[in-house]
Amino acid sequence: MTAVTIDVRPAASRFHTRLAWLDSHHSFSFGPHYDAANVGHGLLLVSNDDVVAAGGGFGTHGHTDMEIVTWVLSGELEHRDSAGNEGVIYPGLAQRMSAGRGIRHSETNHSASEPVHFLQMWVPPDSEGIDPGYEQRDVRDRFTPGGGLVAVASGQGHDGAVHLHQAEAVMWVARLAPGESVAVPDGDHVHVFVARGDVAMGGRPLATGDAARLTAAGSLPLEAETAAEIVIWEC
């Protein structure tokens, strides 16, 4: 039987990478930052909170066998990959790249004057060696007052979500006004990340950059104390 845990991780506890063009916080082990006890939660292996300065970006590099979701919080991010896909990602445009048997890509700030702030999150696919792929969807009109959680990326066929090649994973986003609330999904592994704002989850205060790792914890109420954006992985 899976033990019930609610593991709150304050923003300041994250790994931190600081470069001239990048300010990145990592919820799990990433790159040179490694902790054997912190390599993911459920299927979520990477959750990076990145701010890229004007003119900066990640040069062309490769991935295999990973579903990579990018969610922009502010600014614009320019994507190019070896499969010929390119475009500019903005707040409310969900992007999924399937690395499959191998893809190379770059992600750069589209602006010459303003930073871009985005989340990049990785889960493994159901099967290795699939064809590389790319999908983006504008989901802005799905965020309505009192609209609750919106499925932004899903391996379970949610309408309007980008498709994940992982049947056990769903990424939800809620944009909440002060006083609005949602029910955190009831799953074996759920990762709640406060992208911005202040909330209370089951009576526990969470602020911008804080996260909670839930294991068989059931559905918990989450209420916004300020305007807030919450990203939840059920995986």
Helices and strands as residue ranges (DSSP letters): E 5-9, G 11-13, E 15-18, E 22-26, E 46-52, E 57-63, E 67-74, E 77-81, E 86-89, E 93-98, E 103-109, E 116-123, E 133-138, G 140-142, E 150-154, E 162-163, E 170-176, E 181-183, E 189-196, E 199-201, E 204-206, E 211-215, E 221-224, E 228-234
